[in-house]
């Protein structure tokens, strides 16, 4: 039998060696192809053909159900422009412009409410809402004092809409609820805390992020520059005329700051420069161990964590699984704003030269057949199987012939 196999191996069949050569060539080509598909696909620098072209986007909210957006844009020498571009019909609605009504520099924030209304604030005791082509002004009573509005969170309980305002109270920041356009008294101040943002968590409960400055050198830092720590605050307010109450304050021990709160189907996600957190509906906090410079939730509830310019990965979290994606090219943008428009995440900011750019991510491309990895893997298996089968059949026939 051994002599038969030695005879087979001595057979000088050009077809036999051709089949072997083709198989090894297929293996090499397949390996290189699969290696090339390990990178994330779907990210690209978007051509700047929108109304904000040439300006730095400081804040932007994309409208639900269409491609329109409302943006606050700054251009050196031109000032602050605040407008809505209606992409579907190619028109632009100017809200503030340096030429006519130079109030863009006074816009404190721009935020989309759960019902799609976009709200912002420029004056004390006033909130302005944009919905479709309508602009509504909410004028709040001054009976309990005057205050600026820095952020707003909204939830609906038993059919009633409740809004909690993050307010500027002189040199401090606090919270007020709103009932029938009458604001509650300000929540009692917390020494050393500067609040940045707030979001609704559950019925009667709200979550705020902020920073806590210790007394000079009190935490071992330099007395000349005391360390600032990230803080989480649980605020109870039930939608009545009662004052909101800070029920729990958590100051983290690691460095870094929280910069955003995003609502997901399974709770809230807090983005941070050192790490990010998930706060479940049961108030349980899980460290996602994902630092980022900016984050956003797409239409499917997946959170996208964008790193600093030069990062070679980006991270997603779908409520259960955290996935790190290797980029073919490093993150090209120093992010200033982020938004979701349909199946795309748009990251606005500047490149290394300080030029405004938009980095766009197609959230559907990487898992589709367009990415190529799944298709190439299947093709590699099928092709390799066919080649092995042909080679095995040929070897079996040659073995029979030798016998």
N, C-alpha and C positions, 0 to 999 in steps of 0.2 A: 504493500500500500504506500509506504514511504517513497518507494521508487517511482510509483505513479505520480505522486505530487511533485517530485523533483523533475520528472519529465514534463509535467504541465508548466512548471515555472521556467523550464528551458524553452518552451514553445515561443517562437518568434512571430507572434501575431501582432501586426500593427494596430488592429482593432482593440486588442486587449490593453496595450500600453496607452493607446489613445484614450480609452475609457478611464484608465487610472489617472492620466494627466488632466482630463476634463474634470474629474471628481475633485482633485486637489485644487485646481484652479477655481472651481465653484466654492470650495471651502474658504479659500483666501478672499475671493470677492465678497462672499457672504459675510465674512468676519469684518471686513472693512465697512461694508454697508451698514451692518448692525451697530458698529462702533459709531458711525456717523449719526445714527438716529437716537443716541442716548441724550442728546441735548433737547432742551425745551424748544418747541416751535410755536409760532403764533405771535411773537413779539416783534415789533418793528417801529421805526421812527415814522410818525405820521406826517404827511405833507401839511404844511401850515397854510391851509386855504380857508380857514374859518375867520370870523370877524375879529378874533383876538390875535390874529397874525401880527407878529412883531412886538407884542406886549407881553409882560410877565403876568401870568394868571395867578392872582393871589387867592382867589376863592371861586369855586365853580360848582353848580348844581345842574345835573342833567335832568330834563323833564321826563316824567313817567309816560310811557306809551308813544313817544315820538323822539326825534333826533334833536330837538331844540335844547337850548341850555341858557342859563343865566350866569353871568360871570362878572367878577370885579377884576379889572385889568389895569396895570400900571405901566406907563411908558415914560422913560426919562425925557423931559422937555415937553411932554404932552399931558402929564398928570394922570388922574384916576378916571377911568371910564367904567360905568356900571350899566349893563344892558342885557337884553334877551335877544338872542338870534333865533329866529324861527326858520330852521333849516329846511323844512318841507316846502315853504313858499318863498324862501330867499329874502325875507324881510327882517328888519331889526327894530326892536322897540327900545329906544334910549330911555334910561331911568335917570342917570346922572351923567353929566359931561362937564368938563372944565369950562367949556365955552358958554354954557347956559346956566347950569345949576351945579356948581362945584361942591357936591356933598359926598362924592365917592370916597374921599379920604376919611369920612366919618362913619363908614359902614363897619360895624363891629363884628358881624358874622353873617353868613348866608347858610341856611339850613332847610332841608326838605322835611316836612311833617309826614306822618304816616298816610294821610289822605292825598298826598301829592302837592299840597300847598307849600310854596317856597316863602320863607319868612326872613326878614332882616331888620336891623334897627340902626337908626342914625341919631335919634333925639331921645331925651329923657321921657319916661312914661309913655313911650309909643313903640308899637310893633307894626311893621308893614308886611302885608301878605300879597303874594302873586299867585294867581290861579287862572290858567288859560290866558286871556288878554285883560283880565281884571286886576286892579290894584286896590287893596282894602287896607285902611288904616285903623288900627286898634288903639284907641286913646284911653289910657288907664288913669283912674282917679288919682289926684295928688293928696287926698285926705290923709293918707299914711306916709306922706313925704314924697320927695322926688328921688329918682334913681335912674341910672343908665341900665340898659339891657345888653348883656354879653353873651347869652345863650338861652335857649328855651327847649324844653322837653314836653312831650304831649302823650297822653294816653286816654283811652275811652273806657269808662267804667259805667255799667248799667245805662248805656246810651248817652251818657254825658261826657263831654270832652273836658279834660283837665289839663291845664298848662302850668308848669313850674318854671319860673324865671331865675336865671343866674344874674344877679344884679350888682352894679357898682354903687356902693354906698360910701361916698366920700373917698377915703383912701383904702377902704376895705371892700371885700366882696362877700355877698350873702345870697340868700334865696328868698323868693316870695312866691306864693301861690296866687292864682287869679280866679276870682269867682264873679261872674257877671260883670267883667271889666273893672272890678274893684280888687286891687291887690291887697294881700294880707300884710301885716307888719313884717319887717325883715326878721329872718331867723337870727338867733343870738350868734354873735361873732365867735369864732374859734381862734384863739391866739396863735399866731405863726402860720396860719393856713391861708393860701391864696388859691381859690378855686378857678379851674380852667373850663370845665365842660360838665354837662349833666345829661342823663338819659333815663327814661322810664324803665323800671325793672319789672314790677308787678303791681297789682292793684294796691294803691296807697303807699308804694315804696319806690324810691328813686335812688340812683347811684351817681355820685359825682367823683370826678378826678381832680386832683390839685397838687400843690407842692407845699411842703412844710419846712420852714426855715427855723433851725434851732437857734438858741442863744449863742452868741459868739464863742466858738470853741467848746460848746457844751457837749458835742458828740465826738470830741477828739480832733476836729478839723481846726484849721488855722483860725485864730480869733479875728484876723483881718478879712477872711472870706468864709464865713460859716457855711457848712454843707447844707444843700437843699435836698430833701428827700421826697419821693413820690408818695401821695396820700390818696386813700379811698374813703369816701364818706357815704354812709347809708342815711338817707333822709326820709322821714315819714311825713306824709301829708295826704289827707283823705279827700281833698277837693272842697273842703268847707272854708269858712272864714278864719279858721284857726291858723296860727303861725306854724310853718314847717319846723320840724324838730330833727336835729342831728342825733340819731340813735346810736351810731357806732362810727368810730374813726380808726382807720388802720393806716399806720405809717410804715412803709417798707424799709428794710434795713440795707438793701443793696443800692448801689448808685444808679443814676438814670432817672428819666421822667416818663410819665404817661402822657400821650399826646392826642389820643382819640378814643371814642367809645362807639362801637358799632352794634346794632341790634341784629340778632340772628334768630332762626326758628328755635334754637335750643338755649337761648339766653343772650348775654352780652359778651362781647370780646373787647378787651382794652388793649390797645396798641401802645408799646413803650420802647424807648431807646435801648434799654438793657434786657427786657423780656416783655412778653405779652401774657395776658391772663384771660381765662374764660370764667365767667360768672354764670353758673347754671340757674335755672328757674327756682331751684331749691336753695339758692344763695351760696352754694358750695363753690369755692374758688380753686381753679386748677391752673398751675403754671405751665404755659405752652412752650416755654424755653425758646422763644422766637423773638429776638430783637428786630426792630424795623424802624425806618424813618417815617413811614406813612402806611396806612392800611385802609382797606375798604371791603365791603361785602357785596358780592355780585347777586344777580337775580335768582340764583339757585341756592343762596345761603352759604356759599363758600367764601371764606375770608382770604384775601390776598395781602400778604405782608411783603412790602417793598423795602429792600435794604438801601443803604447809602450808595451814592454813585461810585462805581468801581466794584461793587459786589458781583460775584460770579454765580450767585444762586438767588432764587426767590422761593418763598414758602407759601403753601396753601393749607388750609384746614377746613374740612367739610363738616365739622361738628363731631366727628369721630376720629378721623385719620389725619395726621399731619404729614405732609409730603414736601420734600425739598427737591426743587427742580434745578438742574444744572443748565446754565445759559450758554449759548454758543458765543455770545459777546457780553461783556460786563454791563451792568445797569448804567445807562448813559446820562442819567438825569439827576440833578439835585432837586428833589421834589418840593414843590410849594403847594400843590393842590392835587386832588385825585377825584375821579368820578366814574360812574358806570353808565354806559349807554348801550342798551341791548346786550349783545354778547361780547362787548369790548370794555376793558378797563383802560381808562386814559389817565396817564400820569403826567401832570404839567410841571414844568420847572425850567431849569437852565442847564446847558452843557458846560464843559470845562472852560469855555471861553466866555461864559455868562450870557450866551445867546438863548432866548426863549425857544424851547422845543416841547414836543409832545411825544411821549413814548406810549405806544398803544399795544395792548395785549388782547388777543382773541382767546377768550376763555374756553372755547369749544375745540380749538385746533389741536391741542396736544393729545387729547384722548381719541381723536378721530382717525380715520384711515389716512387722512392727509399727513399725519405725523410720520407714517411709513413704518414705524417700528413693529407694530403688530402684523402688518401686511408682509413685511420682509421676514419676520420670524416664521410665519406660516409658509411663505414661499420657500424659505431655506429648508424647513422640515420636509415639505412635499418634494422639492427638487432633490434634496439629498437622499430621500427615501427611494425616489425613482431611479437615481443613478446607482445606488447600492443594489436595488433589485435587478437592474439590467446587468450589473457586474456579477452578481451572484448567479443569475441565470446563465450567463456566458461561462462562468467558471464551472458550473454544474455540467453543462453540455460538453465542455472540454474534458472534464474528468471522465465522463461516460465514454468519450471517444478514445481516450487513452487506455481505458480498460477493455 
